[in-house]
Amino acid sequence: MVGKLWVEYDIELTTPQLNNLAVGNSLSGFVSGTDAFATAPPLVGNAPLVLTVASNIATFTASAPYSSLVALNLGGTGLAPPATGGTATTSAKATLGNAAATSFVSQYTVLFNEGDTFTLNFSTFTTVTGYFLRFGQYNVNNG
């Protein structure tokens, strides 16, 4: 035998700390309905937004800074992408619709500071038979 080799080591066991996004705990929410925002539907989820409605215009006001990808599915007649507005920084990313103007899908990125608003105007549509609007936490700076 040429020599002896001794190894000494310490093992530390810890509980894994997961990122909230990894476990589906991101700030998100949705609203849906059939009345073209004639009334305010409940905003489901934990997105830091408050919904108010007046004259078929939906206004989402941020109660905290929030960066979101917004997806809108819309069905009815006489449809087009709804006019957007408000004080939040908004960028339309995609809009798809059929030739008969009975179905639309639109996507936006919206960067809210606390108190900022994002509006969708449904007042110009002939008929809305259904809509589904989803907010999902998203790093708007990613494009």
N, C-alpha and C positions, 0 to 999 in steps of 0.2 A: 504494500500500500504506500502510495506516495504522500498522501496527506488527507486531512479531513476538511470537509466543507460544512460550515454551519450557516444556516439561513434563519433570520429572525424577521418577522413582519407583524404588522398590526392590521386588523380588519375592522372597518367601521361600517355598520349597517345603518342606513337611513331610509326614511319613507320617501318615495318619489314625489317630486313636486311638479305637477303637470300644468302646462299653460292652459288657461281657461278656454282658448280657442280650440285646443286639441280635444277637449271633452264636450264640445258643442254648447258652451256656455256663453257664446258671444252675444252681443246686444243685437237683437233682431225683433221683428214684429210684422204683423200683417193686418189688413182690413179687407173685407169683402162685402159685396152687397149686390142688389139688383135695381137700386133706385137712383143711380147717377149722382150720388152724394146729395140727395135731397134732404137726408137726415144723416147725422153722424153715427156711423157704426162703431162698435167697440174696437179699440186698437189692442190686439192681442199680442202678448210678448213682453219683452223687457227693454225695447228700444226707448231711449230717453226723449220721447216725443209726445206732444199733446195735440189731438186732432180737434179742430173746430170746422164747422161747415156753414156756409151762407150762399144762397143762390146757386147751388150746384158747383161751388168752388170749395175744394178741400184745402185747408191750411194746416200744415204740420209745423209746430213750433218746438224747437229743441230746448229741453230743460237743462242740458249739459252739452259740452262739445261732443260731436258725433260725426263720424265719417261713414258713409253708407253707399251701397249699391242698391238701387231701387228698380224693381221689376214690376211692370204693369201688364196684366192680361185683361183685355177688354172685348166684350161682345155686344152686338146690337145692330143698329142701322144708322147710316149716315155718319159713320165714324171716321176719325182722323186722329193723329197723335194729339193728345190734349195740350193746350197751351200751358206752359209752366211759368212760374214766377217766384217772387219772394226775395229774401235777402241772403239766403244761403248760396254758396258757390255751386252752380249746377251745370252739368255737361251731359247732353244727350249722347248716348253711346251706340244705340241700335234701335231701329224701328222696322217692324215687319207687319204688313197688313195684306189682306186679300183684295182682289180687284173689285169685289162687290161692296167693300167698305163695311163688312159685318164682323170683322175680327181684326184686332191689332195686338201686338206685343211691343212694348217700348221698354228700354232700359236707360237709366241715368246714373251718374255718380253725383252725390250730393255731400258737400262738406259744410256742416253746421258748426257755428260758434254758438255758445249759449245765447238763447233769445232769437236766433235766426229762424226764418220761415222758409218753407218750400210749399208752393201751391200748384194744384192741378185743377184746370178749368174744364168741367164736363158740361157747361151750359149750352154749348153750340151743337151737341149731338141730337139727332132725331130721336133715337130710342137707345137706352142702355139696358140690355137684358141681364148683364152680369159683369162684375169686375172683381179682380183679385190683385191686390197691391202688396208687395212684400218689400220690407226693409231688411238689409243684412249688413252687419259690420264689415267694412271694407276699407283698405288703405287707399284712399283716393289718389294719393301720390304715385301709386303703381300704374295709373293710366286707365 
